[in-house]
């Protein structure tokens, strides 16, 4: 791995962030010729708008505010860099990722280090960019991924799939994440420090023949998927908050990602100490994002497992904390299962629900009608910790990143509404504050692995970026923690999210198989 020569200034100067300059090889004027890649954002990040991300970096890695902003600017520019390098060098480019642990570096993987270093020599923060040798290009890894998927003959139904397949840029390999044994009770309490080791040990027979793996010559590796507790209880744009924040349990309209959903069970469940439930009839989940379709209808999105289980049959309904109706379950618009009866539907664990008609009319008129429709909320949780910085407010969602675009160690934020309220909460949440916590993408196993702390009731909550108003995913499961989140430092637990892009791909196929109109579900991005 070689370090690029400095371009002069140690940080990403705000003026030079307007363009990333790449030299164009193959001409006599190679040393002088440059092609600027203009970014849609022309304004540098402001501290006040990304406080959650900055606070996480300061608390986790001991950096100051200036270096935290520099790291976030690297993250903001990396999708554009990825696209350009993939276009120019398809046979050698092998992806990028951020290395937060070793100085906040942007790592570029390539089979041709010299050419890539020359192309990046005008990068404005060159001393924080490293080009690392790769054995396989992304083009080669995608071909290997296709071969694996064909060999496994994976069915559409998530719970019947033997594995999930994902490219790991850091490992420069295709990772095959085996599902057998993934939901063992022991998995729920695996600490973050031990999770990587657990993923190295397969809990069932290998899903790929050893001869197939050997023939791939290192391009393919097997890993054990680890699924934790359901959290239900059994073009870049510069973003800025557009309105004040509110406790996700006690907000007025409009409906935003991160707000409480109270789910009524169809049968009364046992309560504490037999279960974690503090109320036998009502439980908690969280709205992920607002959704629309080609017909102009509007929906909420939450985790599919929120709508299923031993005590939920028929059509389930969601309410807000004040018992105002919100939405109704539509079985064909979800992919959820919970417990040993069928297994987790991660990494496409979702339920998309239209607004109820029980508000003296359409509940959409109450929750969204006259209001902004594309908001996700950030709510600062306050404690005795020294890590208290974040940005209260409601952020516009401008779009989403596809699963393939999302880089490891990108900084992200998640909002949850779980608590220990006697009307709908969970015993394990005593001492936990609902709200927004930031962390990073620690890996990809078909879904998104993070080091964000979550608790029961946070299921379905949004994973998003303060940097550019992009959606990543909704909460599926995670570490079986209790009480308040660790915060000195943060990032010592783990939670996994279902990618939004995969959810929309899944529901389109599902409705097609059922012979229904695909709707073309998508995030609501209209103000």
DRENLONU-350622 format. One line per field, with one value per residue (C-alpha): x, y, z; chain. Coordinates in nm, 2 decimals. Layout:
N
u	X ...
v	Y ...
w	Z ...
mol	A ...
# end
This chain:
527
u	0.00 0.15 0.07 0.00 0.22 0.06 -0.12 -0.02 -0.29 -0.36 -0.73 -1.00 -1.01 -1.37 -1.30 -1.12 -1.40 -1.59 -1.39 -1.19 -0.92 -0.81 -0.53 -0.61 -0.36 -0.28 -0.19 0.14 0.03 -0.05 0.12 -0.08 -0.41 -0.68 -1.06 -1.26 -1.55 -1.79 -1.99 -2.36 -2.28 -2.09 -2.11 -1.88 -2.03 -2.13 -2.06 -2.41 -2.57 -2.36 -2.32 -2.42 -2.16 -1.89 -1.96 -1.93 -1.60 -1.46 -1.58 -1.48 -1.15 -1.04 -1.02 -1.10 -1.38 -1.17 -1.04 -1.39 -1.52 -1.23 -1.33 -1.69 -1.59 -1.39 -1.70 -1.91 -1.69 -1.62 -1.93 -1.83 -1.47 -1.60 -1.80 -1.52 -1.26 -1.49 -1.56 -1.20 -1.03 -1.29 -1.02 -0.82 -1.04 -1.14 -1.35 -1.29 -1.36 -1.28 -1.02 -1.14 -0.91 -0.59 -0.63 -0.94 -0.80 -0.97 -0.84 -0.85 -0.81 -0.65 -0.47 -0.27 -0.14 0.09 -0.18 -0.43 -0.18 -0.11 -0.48 -0.53 -0.22 -0.42 -0.67 -0.70 -0.65 -0.39 -0.20 -0.52 -0.56 -0.39 -0.39 -0.37 -0.29 -0.59 -0.57 -0.92 -1.10 -1.46 -1.55 -1.39 -1.56 -1.90 -1.85 -1.76 -2.06 -2.28 -2.12 -2.19 -2.55 -2.60 -2.43 -2.64 -2.96 -3.10 -3.48 -3.67 -3.82 -3.57 -3.63 -3.55 -3.22 -2.91 -2.69 -2.66 -2.38 -2.19 -1.87 -1.62 -1.40 -1.17 -1.11 -1.11 -1.34 -1.70 -1.83 -2.09 -2.28 -2.44 -2.78 -2.79 -2.73 -2.75 -3.04 -2.89 -2.97 -2.60 -2.57 -2.79 -2.54 -2.21 -2.02 -1.89 -1.53 -1.61 -1.84 -1.58 -1.44 -1.79 -1.84 -1.53 -1.68 -1.95 -2.24 -2.35 -2.22 -2.06 -2.31 -2.05 -1.86 -1.49 -1.39 -1.60 -1.44 -1.09 -1.16 -1.23 -0.87 -0.94 -1.22 -1.48 -1.49 -1.75 -1.87 -2.13 -2.42 -2.50 -2.85 -2.93 -3.25 -3.55 -3.57 -3.95 -3.90 -3.96 -2.59 -2.49 -2.68 -2.57 -2.84 -2.95 -3.23 -3.54 -3.74 -3.70 -3.67 -3.90 -3.89 -4.00 -4.26 -4.43 -4.43 -4.71 -4.75 -4.60 -4.51 -4.14 -3.89 -3.79 -4.13 -4.30 -4.53 -4.74 -4.85 -5.16 -5.13 -5.44 -5.39 -5.27 -4.91 -4.75 -4.58 -4.27 -4.11 -4.23 -4.14 -3.98 -4.32 -4.46 -4.80 -4.96 -5.16 -4.93 -4.57 -4.33 -4.16 -4.03 -4.12 -3.83 -3.91 -4.22 -4.29 -4.50 -4.58 -4.68 -5.05 -4.96 -5.05 -4.85 -4.72 -4.50 -4.21 -4.11 -3.96 -4.16 -4.11 -4.30 -4.62 -4.58 -4.54 -4.72 -4.96 -5.03 -5.27 -5.49 -5.45 -5.24 -5.26 -5.03 -5.10 -4.91 -4.84 -5.16 -5.35 -5.42 -5.44 -5.16 -5.15 -5.29 -5.09 -5.11 -4.96 -4.85 -4.65 -4.42 -4.16 -4.15 -4.11 -3.99 -3.87 -3.80 -4.12 -3.97 -3.65 -3.54 -3.62 -3.31 -3.17 -3.51 -3.71 -3.98 -4.35 -4.48 -4.82 -5.09 -5.24 -5.55 -5.90 -6.01 -5.93 -6.28 -6.14 -5.79 -5.53 -5.29 -5.48 -5.39 -5.03 -4.90 -5.17 -5.06 -4.70 -4.36 -4.36 -4.00 -3.86 -3.66 -3.60 -3.29 -3.35 -3.06 -3.06 -2.90 -2.72 -2.44 -2.20 -1.95 -2.08 -2.40 -2.35 -2.60 -2.83 -3.20 -3.41 -3.60 -3.39 -3.52 -3.46 -3.33 -3.28 -3.11 -2.78 -2.80 -2.65 -2.35 -2.27 -2.25 -1.90 -1.76 -1.68 -1.91 -2.06 -2.43 -2.70 -3.01 -3.32 -3.52 -3.82 -3.81 -3.85 -3.98 -4.32 -4.57 -4.83 -4.62 -4.25 -3.99 -3.83 -3.48 -3.52 -3.51 -3.25 -3.25 -3.32 -3.49 -3.35 -3.07 -2.72 -2.45 -2.19 -2.04 -2.10 -1.87 -1.94 -2.19 -2.34 -2.63 -2.75 -2.57 -2.37 -2.32 -2.18 -2.49 -2.66 -3.03 -3.30 -3.64 -3.89 -3.63 -3.71 -3.78 -3.60 -3.42 -3.05 -2.95 -2.68 -2.66 -2.42 -2.65 -3.00 -2.96 -3.14 -2.95 -3.18 -3.42 -3.33 -3.38 -3.19 -2.89 -2.70 -2.91 -2.82 -3.01 -3.03 -2.85 -2.61 -2.23 -2.09 -1.74 -1.66 -1.97 -1.97 -1.92 -2.25 -2.39 -2.71 -2.80 -3.02 -3.21 -3.10 -3.37 -3.26 -3.30 -3.64 -3.77 -3.62 -3.78 -4.13 -4.13 -4.05 -4.29 -4.59 -4.50 -4.50 -4.84 -4.97 -5.02 -4.93 -4.57 -4.67 -4.30 -4.27 -4.00 -3.90 -4.10 -3.86 -4.10 -4.08
v	0.00 0.33 0.68 0.96 1.27 1.57 1.81 2.10 2.14 1.88 1.91 1.92 2.29 2.39 2.58 2.28 2.04 2.18 1.95 1.63 1.65 1.33 1.32 1.15 0.89 0.80 1.14 1.32 1.59 1.34 1.54 1.85 1.73 1.72 1.65 1.81 1.61 1.87 1.78 1.88 2.04 2.37 2.44 2.28 2.09 2.30 2.17 2.25 2.03 1.71 1.72 1.36 1.24 1.47 1.37 1.01 1.05 1.26 1.02 0.70 0.80 1.10 1.34 1.71 1.88 1.99 1.63 1.50 1.73 1.64 1.27 1.35 1.54 1.24 1.03 1.28 1.27 0.90 0.79 1.03 0.91 0.55 0.61 0.79 0.53 0.24 0.42 0.49 0.17 -0.11 -0.38 -0.26 -0.06 -0.27 -0.02 0.22 0.23 0.45 0.35 0.54 0.35 0.45 0.82 0.86 0.75 0.69 0.35 0.29 -0.07 -0.13 -0.39 -0.11 0.10 0.32 0.43 0.49 0.70 0.91 0.96 1.08 1.30 1.62 1.50 1.80 1.58 1.36 1.27 1.10 0.89 0.55 0.32 -0.04 -0.34 -0.56 -0.91 -0.88 -0.59 -0.51 -0.64 -0.97 -0.99 -0.92 -1.20 -1.43 -1.31 -1.41 -1.75 -1.80 -1.70 -1.94 -2.22 -2.17 -2.14 -1.91 -1.90 -1.58 -1.65 -1.51 -1.76 -2.05 -1.91 -2.09 -1.78 -1.42 -1.30 -0.97 -0.82 -0.72 -0.44 -0.45 -0.83 -0.81 -1.11 -1.23 -1.33 -1.60 -1.55 -1.88 -1.86 -2.20 -2.14 -1.76 -1.72 -1.92 -1.78 -1.74 -1.50 -1.25 -1.17 -1.18 -0.87 -0.66 -0.75 -1.12 -1.09 -1.11 -1.43 -1.58 -1.50 -1.71 -2.03 -2.20 -2.35 -2.59 -2.77 -2.54 -2.43 -2.44 -2.74 -2.71 -2.77 -2.47 -2.25 -2.37 -2.31 -1.94 -1.91 -1.68 -1.48 -1.65 -1.70 -1.85 -1.67 -1.73 -1.49 -1.37 -1.25 -1.08 -0.99 -0.85 -0.49 -0.52 -0.69 -1.06 1.29 1.42 1.71 1.91 1.86 2.08 2.04 2.23 2.23 2.16 1.82 1.64 1.33 1.05 0.94 1.28 1.45 1.64 1.59 1.55 1.18 1.14 0.86 0.79 0.84 0.58 0.32 0.14 -0.20 -0.37 -0.75 -0.95 -1.18 -1.08 -1.18 -1.28 -0.99 -0.94 -1.14 -1.42 -1.20 -0.85 -0.70 -0.45 -0.45 -0.77 -0.59 -0.32 -0.32 -0.07 -0.02 0.28 0.44 0.42 0.64 0.78 0.60 0.68 0.50 0.57 0.61 0.89 0.69 0.73 0.48 0.43 0.17 -0.03 -0.38 -0.68 -0.87 -0.59 -0.73 -1.10 -1.34 -1.57 -1.30 -1.13 -1.28 -1.13 -0.76 -0.56 -0.19 0.09 0.39 0.68 0.72 0.92 0.63 0.82 0.56 0.56 0.26 -0.08 -0.39 -0.53 -0.88 -0.86 -0.54 -0.70 -0.96 -1.05 -1.35 -1.38 -1.66 -2.03 -2.08 -1.96 -1.76 -1.40 -1.23 -1.01 -0.85 -0.76 -0.74 -0.48 -0.38 -0.10 0.01 0.25 0.51 0.39 0.51 0.54 0.90 1.02 0.98 0.90 0.92 1.05 1.39 1.41 1.29 1.42 1.61 1.97 1.90 1.82 1.45 1.35 1.41 1.20 1.31 1.35 1.38 1.43 1.20 1.36 1.18 1.21 1.12 1.36 1.25 1.46 1.65 1.60 1.80 1.82 1.86 1.71 1.64 1.61 1.28 1.35 1.00 0.67 0.49 0.15 -0.14 -0.15 0.22 0.21 0.20 0.04 0.27 0.54 0.75 0.70 0.79 0.59 0.70 0.48 0.53 0.23 0.28 0.12 0.29 0.06 0.11 -0.05 -0.08 -0.34 -0.42 -0.43 -0.06 0.07 0.34 0.38 0.71 0.70 0.92 0.94 0.78 0.78 0.52 0.36 0.09 -0.20 -0.44 -0.59 -0.94 -0.89 -0.62 -0.34 -0.41 -0.12 -0.04 0.16 0.08 -0.01 -0.15 -0.32 -0.08 0.07 -0.19 -0.03 0.29 0.48 0.46 0.78 1.04 1.39 1.47 1.46 1.35 1.00 0.69 0.37 0.12 0.03 -0.15 -0.53 -0.68 -0.65 -0.71 -0.81 -0.51 -0.35 -0.01 0.29 0.27 0.26 0.60 0.62 0.54 0.47 0.21 -0.10 -0.27 -0.38 -0.36 -0.47 -0.28 -0.40 -0.18 0.04 -0.04 -0.42 -0.37 -0.20 -0.46 -0.74 -0.60 -0.53 -0.90 -1.02 -0.83 -0.96 -1.32 -1.25 -1.11 -0.76 -0.42 -0.34 0.01 0.12 0.19 0.45 0.69 1.01 1.28 1.57 1.85
w	0.00 -0.11 0.02 -0.23 -0.22 -0.05 -0.28 -0.05 0.22 0.49 0.48 0.22 0.15 0.10 -0.23 -0.38 -0.28 -0.58 -0.81 -0.79 -1.05 -1.23 -1.48 -1.81 -1.92 -2.28 -2.41 -2.47 -2.23 -1.96 -1.68 -1.75 -1.88 -1.61 -1.62 -1.34 -1.19 -1.05 -0.74 -0.71 -0.37 -0.38 -0.01 0.25 0.54 0.84 1.19 1.31 1.05 1.11 1.48 1.53 1.29 1.43 1.78 1.70 1.53 1.82 2.09 1.90 1.75 1.97 1.67 1.68 1.50 1.20 1.14 1.18 0.91 0.68 0.72 0.64 0.33 0.21 0.26 0.07 -0.24 -0.24 -0.45 -0.73 -0.71 -0.73 -1.04 -1.22 -1.14 -1.24 -1.57 -1.65 -1.52 -1.53 -1.56 -1.26 -1.02 -0.71 -0.50 -0.22 0.16 0.45 0.72 1.02 1.26 1.10 1.05 0.84 0.51 0.18 0.06 -0.31 -0.43 -0.77 -0.97 -1.13 -0.84 -1.05 -1.29 -1.02 -0.81 -1.12 -1.18 -0.82 -0.78 -0.79 -0.52 -0.28 0.03 -0.12 0.20 0.33 0.02 -0.02 -0.32 -0.21 -0.44 -0.52 -0.67 -0.83 -0.99 -0.91 -1.26 -1.18 -0.84 -0.98 -1.23 -0.94 -0.75 -1.05 -1.06 -0.69 -0.71 -1.01 -0.82 -0.51 -0.71 -0.44 -0.41 -0.40 -0.05 0.20 0.47 0.23 0.11 0.22 0.20 0.11 -0.12 -0.10 -0.23 0.04 -0.09 0.21 0.17 -0.21 -0.22 -0.26 0.08 0.10 0.43 0.54 0.71 0.89 1.26 1.22 1.46 1.75 2.10 2.16 1.86 2.02 2.29 2.09 2.18 1.89 1.98 1.93 1.63 1.36 1.52 1.53 1.16 1.08 1.22 1.01 1.22 0.94 0.63 0.38 0.12 -0.16 -0.27 -0.17 -0.54 -0.65 -0.38 -0.48 -0.85 -0.76 -0.64 -0.35 -0.51 -0.29 0.09 0.32 0.63 0.91 0.92 1.27 1.34 1.68 1.86 1.66 1.78 1.80 2.13 2.08 -0.68 -0.34 -0.19 0.11 0.38 0.66 0.92 0.80 1.12 1.49 1.64 1.88 2.10 1.86 2.11 2.14 1.80 1.62 1.25 1.00 1.00 0.98 0.97 1.33 1.49 1.72 1.58 1.84 1.71 1.85 1.90 1.80 2.10 2.45 2.51 2.85 3.02 3.23 3.38 3.14 2.84 2.79 2.72 2.97 2.80 2.66 2.39 2.25 2.14 1.97 1.64 1.45 1.11 0.87 0.57 0.40 0.07 -0.24 -0.57 -0.93 -0.82 -0.59 -0.28 0.04 0.29 0.59 0.59 0.90 0.97 0.85 1.18 1.35 1.19 1.26 1.54 1.78 1.90 1.57 1.32 1.06 0.97 1.22 1.27 1.39 1.61 1.75 2.12 2.17 2.00 1.68 1.40 1.14 0.90 0.82 0.73 0.37 0.36 0.00 0.08 0.34 0.40 0.77 0.99 1.35 1.56 1.50 1.30 0.98 1.04 0.98 0.65 0.68 0.47 0.32 0.65 0.57 0.58 0.36 0.48 0.35 0.58 0.77 0.68 1.05 1.12 1.02 0.67 0.53 0.81 0.54 0.56 0.93 0.92 0.59 0.39 0.43 0.55 0.41 0.31 0.29 0.64 0.88 1.23 1.44 1.81 2.05 2.35 2.66 2.95 3.19 2.90 2.76 2.42 2.39 2.06 1.78 1.57 1.67 1.36 1.07 0.76 0.40 0.24 -0.11 -0.23 -0.15 -0.21 -0.38 -0.18 -0.41 -0.36 0.02 0.15 0.46 0.75 0.61 0.90 0.93 1.18 1.30 1.49 1.72 1.95 2.18 2.56 2.88 2.88 3.06 2.78 2.51 2.61 2.72 3.04 2.89 2.79 3.14 3.14 2.76 2.59 2.25 1.98 1.72 1.75 1.49 1.40 1.09 0.84 0.97 0.68 0.44 0.46 0.21 0.44 0.63 0.95 1.18 1.53 1.63 1.96 1.94 2.17 2.14 1.98 1.74 1.47 1.14 1.23 0.96 0.88 0.70 0.64 0.79 0.51 0.21 0.31 0.17 0.29 0.36 0.53 0.81 1.14 1.14 1.44 1.66 1.99 2.29 2.50 2.79 2.96 2.83 2.53 2.58 2.49 2.63 2.36 2.14 1.87 2.09 2.01 1.67 1.47 1.12 0.87 0.56 0.26 0.12 -0.24 -0.18 -0.02 -0.33 -0.56 -0.35 -0.33 -0.71 -0.78 -0.50 -0.65 -1.00 -0.88 -0.71 -1.04 -0.89 -1.01 -0.90 -0.79 -0.84 -0.47 -0.39 -0.12 -0.08 -0.18 -0.24 0.02
mol	A A A A A A A A A A A A A A A A A A A A A A A A A A A A A A A A A A A A A A A A A A A A A A A A A A A A A A A A A A A A A A A A A A A A A A A A A A A A A A A A A A A A A A A A A A A A A A A A A A A A A A A A A A A A A A A A A A A A A A A A A A A A A A A A A A A A A A A A A A A A A A A A A A A A A A A A A A A A A A A A A A A A A A A A A A A A A A A A A A A A A A A A A A A A A A A A A A A A A A A A A A A A A A A A A A A A A A A A A A A A A A A A A A A A A A A A A A A A A A A A A A A A A A A A A A A A A A A A A A A A A A A A A A A A A A A A A A A A A A A A A A A A A A A A A A A A A A A A A A A A A A A A A A A A A A A A A A A A A A A A A A A A A A A A A A A A A A A A A A A A A A A A A A A A A A A A A A A A A A A A A A A A A A A A A A A A A A A A A A A A A A A A A A A A A A A A A A A A A A A A A A A A A A A A A A A A A A A A A A A A A A A A A A A A A A A A A A A A A A A A A A A A A A A A A A A A A A A A A A A A A A A A A A A A A A A A A A A A A A A A A A A A A A A A A A A A A A A A A A A A A A A A A A A A A A A A A A A A A A A A A A A A A A A
# end
